[in-house]
Amino acid sequence: MTTDPERQIPDPGFAGDDGAPDPALRAALAAHASGEGTYAAALAVLLGSRVVVPVVAVAGEVEVDEAGLAHDKTSDMAAVLIARPDGRRGLLAFSGLDALAAWDPAARPVPVTSRTAARAAVQEGAVALLLDLKGPHRLVVEGEDLRALAAGWELASVEGRSAWIRPAGE
């Protein structure tokens, strides 16, 4: 094994992550879904959470053999964007491997921070981050909330109202 620092893969910050959902995030999502908690409270917990973004194989070049059958010559891996009939798109993310498997057991999990997932959504032109599409409790982050999450802003709560604030030093 080499110890050359230029040849090492950097640690993405999730070494030892077993894919289990964050109990605090699941509780906040359940509370929001039942009406016992607010969207802002669920969003506040999401800010500090790891999510799992699904990556699936997408056919690249296709070749046709002598019998006229098409075969994938190449394939790429891509994050999943879901499109609405009006063309708006959302990036999928999941709170844990169980929620990802409920959507598509064949998808490969990529653990990232919620900020990284939001940033990827914005970069891909998506208007929303769709958390736990198949449940157990969905959350849609869009608009100003998606852009603020992607930018790394913090959510502050004062007298029962929430607002985004830019972190000090930015």
Protein Blocks (a to p, Z undefined) as FASTA:
>chain_A
ZZbfklpccdehighiaoiacfklmmmmmmmmnopacfklmmmmmmmpccddddddddfb
ddddfkopacdfbdcddddddddfkopacddddfbfklmmmmommbccddddfklmmmmm
mmnopabdcehknojbdcddehjllmmmmnopacddeehiacddddehZZ
